[in-house]
Amino acid sequence: MLVTLKEILEIAEERKMAVGAFNCPNLESLQAIINAAQDLNLPVILQFAQCHEPWIPLSLIGPVMVDAAKKSTVPVCVHLDHGETLEYLQTALDIGFTGIMYDGSILPYEENAANTKKAVAMAKRTGASVEAELGSMGRRESGAGDMSGEDDETKIYTDPELAKSFVEETGIDALACSFGTTHGIYLKEPKLDFDVVKNVRRLTGNIPVVMHGGSGVSAGDFAKAIEAGVRKINYFTYMDKAGGNAAKDSIGSLSANDPVFFSSVSMAARDEMQKDVARAMKVFGNS
């Protein structure tokens, strides 16, 4: 069933769990996510990030995501991840997305807040919910940036006092906080500051906190993050990697003269992504 971001986060709050939010820039990943959620009977968030537009247009995959959510046997929010322009947010709302994220994290506070307020007003017209980001995880959603394994000096942890002002000023439904995670592949174990999450929750009246850069974090740290107040966890890179490795193994198992069928390779990738999503969902839902 199709629900809003606010509604699905209320389920997470009631159960003291986090809802997994998985990007689906292709049909195979969409099937993997929905199948895993239904098998486990857990709520889930289908996401599409603006940076994935070159892979498949939002105008093409978006309606399919909404239709899949409506037909699902579990609560599903269809959410725009890391929307960088108000025009793109409106496109998602027009398609029927029930959640949008405006990402103004690289902008000055005043500009980020002003644009976020506009996003909230836009979402209200369709009944959708809004997530925004304060702070910076360094690398952008694509995972681009320094891959040397050294500390990213562009990473800016969320200031809980500033978060209080931001939430009150904008009226958002969820806040993505920077507390030590990074988009993309982890080259060393992240050092997470759970006090950031706890203090943001305390000062904002318990707004649901969103964890970006969730792939590669240990099960123990996920549990600590959820205990601190994280209610939505974005997860994509390692799921995508699992699918890629499955495709590679599928081709590698063939002899030199065997034909390679894309349909077989894509199904192998889908099935492995489903297993990886299910593993993540079990960790996030272990309240």
Secondary structure, DSSP 8 states (H G I E B T S, - for coil): -B--HHHHHHHHHHHT--EEEEE-SSHHHHHHHHHHHHHHT--EEEEEEGGGTTTS-HHHHHHHHHHHHHH-SS-EEEEEEEE-SHHHHHHHHHHT-SEEEE--TTS-HHHHHHHHHHHHHHHHTTT-EEEEEESB-SS-TT--S--SSS--TT-B---HHHHHHHHHHH--SEEEE-SS--SS--SS-----HHHHHHHHHHHTS--EEE-S-TT--HHHHHHHHHHTEEEEEE-HHHHHHHHHHHHHHHHTS-TTS---HHHHHHHHHHHHHHHHHHHHHHHT--
